[in-house]
Every structure is written in C-alpha cells, then in structure tokens.
C-alpha cells in the first residue's frame, strides 16, 4: 500500500480508537458503580452518606475537569519542548511544533476555566 494512504488512515483511525477507548472505559466505570449500588441494595445493606459521597466522587465532573486541564497543558508543554529540541537541529521545526502545542494548551486552559467556574458555583 502507498504510504500516502496508510499514514492518514492510521492517524485518524488512532484518534477514533482513543476516543472510543475513553468512552468505553468511562461507561464501564459508571456501570460498575451502578451495579455495586444495586447489589448492595438487593442484599438489604444500608448505604451511609459517606459511602454515597465516595461513590459520587468516582464520577465527579469537577475533579475530572481539573485533571483533564492539567494533562492537556502538560501535553502541550511536552509538544513545545519537543519542538524546541527538534528545532535545535532543524530550525524550521519550531513554529509548526509550537502550533501543534497550542491546541492542547488551550484545551487545558478551557478545562481549568470550567473547573474554576464549577468550583465557585458549588460554594455559592
């Protein structure tokens, strides 16, 4: 096969695969929590407030936004560092790599903004 077909196919296929994996495992995590609750209720166990708070933290979107924001910023900084290191050898690589690095950094900043606004809403 021609590499002009294989490379874009693998690139976009890997993006689809990663999104599917994340969605699949998030679904499995939520259904495991629900199944655990259902099993406990069927056995007649009393669910304490502490237990409910801990189970709700497993799916807390506010904490997830903070984690995603930090990870996206770290990925953007890593791309920027990679561009700088490659740019020492080939000067033309710095600008495109910094452009690539800008996407995860801005996504990370958006997630941190969502985290901050949701945190302030909970306090109010």
C-alpha positions as a Markdown table, in Angstrom:
| # | Residue | x | y | z |
|---|---|---|---|---|
| 1 | Unk | 0.0 | 0.0 | 0.0 |
| 2 | Unk | 1.0 | 3.5 | -0.6 |
| 3 | Unk | 2.2 | 5.4 | 2.5 |
| 4 | Unk | 0.2 | 8.5 | 1.5 |
| 5 | Unk | -2.9 | 6.4 | 2.2 |
| 6 | Unk | -1.7 | 4.4 | 5.2 |
| 7 | Unk | -0.3 | 7.3 | 7.3 |
| 8 | Unk | -3.5 | 9.4 | 7.3 |
| 9 | Unk | -5.7 | 6.3 | 7.8 |
| 10 | Unk | -3.7 | 5.2 | 10.8 |
| 11 | Unk | -3.5 | 8.7 | 12.2 |
| 12 | Unk | -7.3 | 9.4 | 12.1 |
| 13 | Unk | -8.1 | 5.8 | 13.0 |
| 14 | Unk | -6.0 | 6.1 | 16.1 |
| 15 | Unk | -7.9 | 9.2 | 17.1 |
| 16 | Unk | -11.2 | 7.4 | 16.7 |
| 17 | Unk | -9.8 | 4.4 | 18.6 |
| 18 | Unk | -8.6 | 6.6 | 21.5 |
| 19 | Unk | -12.0 | 8.4 | 21.8 |
| 20 | Unk | -13.8 | 5.0 | 21.7 |
| 21 | Unk | -11.5 | 3.5 | 24.4 |
| 22 | Unk | -12.0 | 6.5 | 26.7 |
| 23 | Unk | -15.8 | 6.4 | 26.2 |
| 24 | Unk | -15.9 | 2.6 | 26.7 |
| 25 | Unk | -14.0 | 2.6 | 30.0 |
| 26 | Unk | -16.0 | 5.6 | 31.3 |
| 27 | Unk | -19.1 | 3.6 | 30.6 |
| 28 | Unk | -17.7 | 0.5 | 32.3 |
| 29 | Unk | -16.8 | 2.6 | 35.4 |
| 30 | Unk | -20.3 | 4.1 | 35.6 |
| 31 | Unk | -22.0 | 0.8 | 35.2 |
| 32 | Unk | -19.7 | -0.9 | 37.8 |
| 33 | Unk | -20.7 | 1.8 | 40.3 |
| 34 | Unk | -24.4 | 1.3 | 39.5 |
| 35 | Unk | -24.1 | -2.5 | 39.7 |
| 36 | Unk | -22.4 | -2.2 | 43.1 |
| 37 | Unk | -25.2 | 0.0 | 44.4 |
| 38 | Unk | -27.8 | -2.3 | 43.0 |
| 39 | Unk | -26.2 | -5.4 | 44.6 |
| 40 | Unk | -25.9 | -3.6 | 48.0 |
| 41 | Unk | -29.5 | -2.5 | 47.9 |
| 42 | Unk | -30.7 | -6.0 | 46.9 |
| 43 | Unk | -28.8 | -7.5 | 49.9 |
| 44 | Unk | -30.6 | -5.1 | 52.2 |
| 45 | Unk | -27.5 | -3.1 | 53.1 |
| 46 | Unk | -27.9 | 0.5 | 54.4 |
| 47 | Unk | -25.9 | 3.0 | 52.3 |
| 48 | Unk | -24.3 | 5.6 | 54.5 |
| 49 | Unk | -23.9 | 9.2 | 53.5 |
| 50 | Unk | -20.1 | 8.7 | 53.5 |
| 51 | Unk | -20.4 | 5.8 | 51.1 |
| 52 | Unk | -22.7 | 7.8 | 48.7 |
| 53 | Unk | -20.2 | 10.7 | 48.7 |
| 54 | Unk | -17.3 | 8.4 | 47.9 |
| 55 | Unk | -19.3 | 6.8 | 45.1 |
| 56 | Unk | -20.3 | 10.1 | 43.7 |
| 57 | Unk | -16.7 | 11.3 | 43.6 |
| 58 | Unk | -15.9 | 8.4 | 41.2 |
| 59 | Unk | -17.9 | 10.3 | 38.5 |
| 60 | Unk | -17.2 | 13.9 | 39.7 |
| 61 | Unk | -17.0 | 16.1 | 36.6 |
| 62 | Unk | -15.4 | 19.0 | 38.5 |
| 63 | Unk | -12.4 | 16.9 | 39.5 |
| 64 | Unk | -12.3 | 15.4 | 36.0 |
| 65 | Unk | -12.1 | 18.9 | 34.5 |
| 66 | Unk | -9.1 | 19.7 | 36.7 |
| 67 | Unk | -7.3 | 16.5 | 35.8 |
| 68 | Unk | -8.0 | 16.9 | 32.1 |
| 69 | Unk | -6.9 | 20.5 | 32.2 |
| 70 | Unk | -3.6 | 19.7 | 33.8 |
| 71 | Unk | -3.0 | 16.8 | 31.5 |
| 72 | Unk | -3.7 | 18.8 | 28.4 |
| 73 | Unk | -1.4 | 21.6 | 29.5 |
| 74 | Unk | 1.3 | 19.0 | 30.2 |
| 75 | Unk | 0.9 | 17.5 | 26.8 |
| 76 | Unk | 1.1 | 20.9 | 25.2 |
| 77 | Unk | 4.2 | 21.8 | 27.1 |
| 78 | Unk | 5.7 | 18.4 | 26.0 |
| 79 | Unk | 5.0 | 19.2 | 22.4 |
| 80 | Unk | 6.5 | 22.6 | 22.8 |
| 81 | Unk | 9.6 | 21.1 | 24.4 |
| 82 | Unk | 9.8 | 18.5 | 21.6 |
| 83 | Unk | 9.6 | 21.3 | 19.0 |
| 84 | Unk | 12.3 | 23.3 | 20.7 |
| 85 | Unk | 14.6 | 20.2 | 20.9 |
| 86 | Unk | 14.0 | 19.3 | 17.3 |
| 87 | Unk | 14.3 | 22.9 | 16.3 |
| 88 | Unk | 17.9 | 22.9 | 17.6 |
| 89 | Unk | 18.7 | 20.5 | 14.8 |
| 90 | Unk | 16.4 | 21.9 | 12.1 |
| 91 | Unk | 15.3 | 25.5 | 12.6 |
| 92 | Unk | 12.1 | 25.1 | 10.6 |
| 93 | Unk | 10.5 | 22.7 | 13.1 |
| 94 | Unk | 10.0 | 25.1 | 15.9 |
| 95 | Unk | 7.0 | 27.1 | 14.6 |
| 96 | Unk | 4.9 | 24.1 | 13.4 |
| 97 | Unk | 5.5 | 22.2 | 16.7 |
| 98 | Unk | 4.6 | 25.3 | 18.8 |
| 99 | Unk | 1.4 | 25.5 | 16.7 |
| 100 | Unk | 0.6 | 21.9 | 17.5 |
| 101 | Unk | 1.5 | 22.5 | 21.2 |
| 102 | Unk | -1.0 | 25.4 | 21.3 |
| 103 | Unk | -4.0 | 23.1 | 20.8 |
| 104 | Unk | -3.7 | 21.0 | 24.0 |
| 105 | Unk | -2.6 | 24.1 | 26.0 |
| 106 | Unk | -5.8 | 26.0 | 25.0 |
| 107 | Unk | -7.9 | 22.9 | 25.7 |
| 108 | Unk | -6.3 | 22.6 | 29.1 |
| 109 | Unk | -6.9 | 26.2 | 29.9 |
| 110 | Unk | -10.6 | 25.8 | 28.9 |
| 111 | Unk | -10.9 | 22.8 | 31.2 |
| 112 | Unk | -9.3 | 24.7 | 34.0 |
| 113 | Unk | -11.8 | 27.5 | 33.4 |
| 114 | Unk | -14.6 | 25.0 | 33.6 |
| 115 | Unk | -13.2 | 23.6 | 36.8 |
| 116 | Unk | -12.8 | 27.0 | 38.4 |
| 117 | Unk | -16.4 | 28.1 | 37.4 |
| 118 | Unk | -17.9 | 24.9 | 38.7 |
| 119 | Unk | -16.0 | 25.1 | 41.9 |
| 120 | Unk | -17.3 | 28.6 | 42.5 |
| 121 | Unk | -20.8 | 27.6 | 41.7 |
| 122 | Unk | -20.6 | 24.8 | 44.3 |
| 123 | Unk | -19.5 | 27.2 | 47.0 |
| 124 | Unk | -22.4 | 29.6 | 46.3 |
